Amino acid sequence: MCDDLTEADNARLLGEGLSRRAFGTAAAAIGVGILLPSPANALAVKGRDVTIRTPDGTIDAYFVAPATGRHPAVLVWPDIYGLRPAFRQMADRLAESGYAVLTVNPFYRSATAPVLAASGDRSAIRGKAGEYRKLLTPEATIADATALVAFLDKQREVNSKRGIGTTGYCMGGPLVVRTAAAVPGRVRAGGSFHGGGLATDNADSPHLLIPKTRAGFLIAIADNDDARAPGDKDTLRAAFAAAKRPAEIEVYKGAMHGWCPPDSEAYNQVQAERAWARLLDLFSTTL
């Protein structure tokens, strides 16, 4: 999970030689990152900001899909820094590959995505989001996932006869499993990237929900996350095997927590592209 320990670990391994304050300032422009390449034969896409009603309020989100036709849907849970330009860029890229993509603000109960982004540097944003995240309980996630899937199935760009995929980054990783368990009749694929808290000792640990899912999974683990919790991958492998659910579980060597979003200080282009390719392969075989 992205916390002060992870940030300090990343700073040390990256060899920035910056003070904690300087490190936060250098990464203050959250959302500004590397321009991702479009896929070969990229489809033309159209995106729009949307709002979705839930029992707890209104979710602000970004929806993008190919400009024509109906396509499998994908629900994206961002990392602790929330919905921002980097995740819009990632959504556009996924849409260019033929998917109708909804990327949400998971902290809507407390603040809109623009309000969170205006909180300050990465440290300030993470601090506020850490508090907001406390409202995203397992029960709240079920309610959100149910509402979001229902929204997707009503969009003209979505082929509701095809399965839905979901992806999550950092704190979004556990939400992927919870979403797949909450709406098993619709979710057919889940991708977790440097997800934290997938396997815990708690009674509500996400890995205990795996038998309730009907999805195939990609679990991409950061090297330093694995070093801190080396037993998690084995617990996950055992849980997927016991439930007879297909899962590709891999530690991405040399990739640090947060290596996938292009605005992350830990962004690793080679490993991010490999993880992206594995996600597209999962979607092509399950959705």
N, C-alpha and C positions, 0 to 999 in steps of 0.2 A: 504494500500500500504506500502511496506517496505521502510521506511525513517528513519531519525534520531529519530523522535518521537517514532516510533515503536521499534527501537533498544533499546532506553532508557527505554521504557515501559517494554519490555521483560527482560532487565537486572534487573529492579526493582522487577518485579514479580517473576523472577527466584531466587532472593535473592543471587546473586553471590557475592555481596559486592566488585565488582571490579571497578577500575577507568575506564573511557571511553577508555583510551589508552590500559589498561590491558585487557579489555573486547575484544577489537578488535584483540589484539595479541593472546589471547587464542583461538580465532576462525579463526586464519589466515590460517590454513590448509584447505581452502575451498575445498570441494569435498571429504574430508576424513571423513567417518561417520560410522554408525553402519551397519553391514552386514545384509541385509534383508533376511528373510527366503524364500526359494523357495516354490511354491505352491505344494499341494499334486498332484501326478501324473504329475509333471512338464515335459514339452516337451523339448527335446534337441533344442538348438537355435544356430543361427549363426549371428554375427553382423559384420558390416563394416562401415567405414567412407565413406561418400558420399558428393558430391557437386551438387547443383541444380541451374541452371541458372534462373535469374529473370530479369525484365527490369532494375533493379537497381544494378545488380551485381551477385555475386555467393554466395549462402548460403552454409556454411559448416554445416554438420549434421551427426547424428549417426542413422543408420538403422539396426534393428535387427528383426528377425522373426524365427519361428520354422524351423528346418532344412529341413523339407519335407512338401509338400502340399501347398495349397493356403488359405489365411486367411483374415479376416476382418482387415482393416488398422486403425491405430490410430496415430494422429498427436499430439505431445506434445510440448507445449510452456513452457519453464522453467521460474523460477523466476528471479529477478533482477541480481542474481549472474551468470546466464547463463548456457550454456551447460558445464557439468563437470562430474567427476566420479560418484557422487551420482545420477545424472539423467540418466547416462548410466546404472547404476545398477537397477534403477527403470524401465527403458525400457526393460532390460533383463528379469526382473521378469514378466512384462506384457506379453512379448513374450512367456515366459514359460507357460502362461495361454492360448495361442492360438491366439495371435495377431501379426500382422506385424507393427512394431512401428518405427516411425520417430521422433526423438527429434532434434530440430533445434537450431541454434545460432541466436536469434532474432536480434542481433546487428551487423550482417554481413556487413552492410553498412559502419561501422566504424572500426571494428576489427574482427579477427577470434576469436573463442573460446579460443584457447591456449594463444593468446596475451592478452585477457581480464583477464584470470586466472593468468597471470604473472604480473598483475598490482600491487600486494601487498596484504595487509590484506583485510578483509571483507570491512572495511570502504573505502579503496582505490578503490576496485573493484566496490562497490556500487556507489561511486562518478563518476567514468568513465562511468559506465553503465547508470547512470541517465542522463548524457549528450547524450550518444549514443541513448537512448530511444526516444529522441525528434524527431528523424527521422522516428520512427515507427508510423506514422500518421494513421488515419483511412483508408485513400486512399492507403497508403503503405501496410497496413495489408491485404486489399482486394487483392492487386497484389500478395503478398507473399502467402496468403492462396490458391489462384487460382493455382499458380505455384506448390505449395507443393502437393496439391491434385492431380494435373495432373501427377506429378512425381510418387506418390504412385500408381496410377492406371496403370502405366506402368511396375511396378515391378513384376517379375515372382512369387514372394511369396504372392502377394496380390490377393484376390478374389474380383474383381471389381463389381461383382454382389451383393455383400453384402455392407451394409452401412459403412460409415467411422465414427469413434469416434474422439473426440479431447479433450485434457485436458490442463489445465493451472494453474499455481501456482503464487500467488502474482500478479505481473503485467501481467502474462499470463492469468489470469481469464477473463479480458475483451476481450482478443484476441480469447478466445473460442467462445464467443457470436458473435464476428465479423466474425470469420471463418464460423460458422454455417449459418450466414446470407449471406456471400459472395458466398458460394457454397451449397445452400440449397438442391439441387438435389442429393448430395452425403453425406453430413454430417447428421447423424441420432442420434448422442449422444454427449453431451458436459458435462464435469466435471470441475468445478471451485473450487479450494482449496485455502482458505484464499486469494481470489481474491480481489483486490482493484479497486475502480472506476467503479463498475458494474452499479451503479445507481447514476447519477449526475444531476445537474441542466443544464448542457450544451446541446446544440441542437444536438450534436453528441454522446450523452450518449449511451453506449451499450444496456441498457435496452429498448431503443426505437426501436432497431432492432429485438426484439423478434418476432414480427408478421411476419418477413421475413424468419424465420427459420422453419424447419420441424423436429427438433430434440427433444428428451427428455433430460432433464437436471438434474444434481446434483450440487447444490450450497452449499458447505460446508464452513461455516463462523467461523472464530476464535472468541473466547470469547472476547478478548480485542478489536478486530476490531468492533464487535457489540456494545461494550460499547462506542466507539468513534462515531459511526454512527448507532444508534439503528433503525432509520427509513428506512435504506436501504433494509432490508429484507422484510418489508411491501410493499415497492415500487416494489420490484421484484415479490413478490407474486401476487400483483395486475396486473402487466404487463403480467405475464405468464397466469393468469386466463383470462384476457381480450383477449389474443391471442389464448386461448384454447390449450396451449402447456403444456405437463406434466412436472412438476419440483418438485424435492425433495429439499427443502430449510431448512437448519438446522444450528443452532448455536451449535458448539461443545464445551460444557461446560468444562472449565479448559484448553482448548487448545488455545495456544497463536499464534499470527501471525507467520507463518513459521513452523507450527508443523508437516508438512508432510515429507519434504525431510530429509533423515537420517543424513545429515551432518549439519543440522540446530541446533543452540544453543537452539532453542525452541522445538526441536523434542520431540513429545509425542507419544511413541510407541503404547500405547493402543488406543488412538484416531486416530492415523495414520492408524493402522490396521483396525479399524472400517470404516474409510473413504475409504480405499482401497477395502474393501469387498463390500461397497455400490457401488463403481465404477464398479467392476466386475459384480455386479447384474444388473446395468444399461446396460452395454455392452451386457450381455447375453440376455437381453430382447429386445434390439433395433437394434443390428448389425447382 
